[in-house]
């Protein structure tokens, strides 16, 4: 079976991927979108969460510390020592192609109206009182936040600088399993996610990730993904 070629991020609760949208939506806290109004998870944020998940996984598998440094770089490095690069986590190709076709050749203000409609289809506005540094509500600070709707699946392409071995796949799979929240205010019930490794062969991403995360059998000398 082929090796996974992407990471799939499924939203289990509304998520705040804070940033600038294509046109601005009037919310106090906006959501990151591309030039066609489609939301995405920036690669540096996904990489940071995976690194944190990998660090957590080392608590029960300290022997993977070397693989962690090789996969994600040492000392939070963004240089050439990292084996793995992840892409932006985006909606699937069919959705993006359909939106590109719908916007092609459109002039203003129709283009902006359609682009905002695309953003609205995948997000919702939530209102609430602002929270201070101590976590307590601050009266008189009503704010609106644009959040991604639960149920969305975003995928991020994997690019390896060198061919990964079994320990690298095991470390990455465990990092995915350990990454359960992404986005702003994750501790307030937002940004719960399932993060899994997936490939083009149609295998169940959950089963694939669990297989890759499993401990090595005694005497095993295999390399590469055990799929």
Beta strands, then each sheet from edge to edge (+ up, - down):
strand 1: 6-11
strand 2: 84-86
strand 3: 123-131
strand 4: 137-148
strand 5: 153-160
strand 6: 193-198
sheet 1: 2+ 5- 1+ 6-
sheet 2: 3+ 4-
end
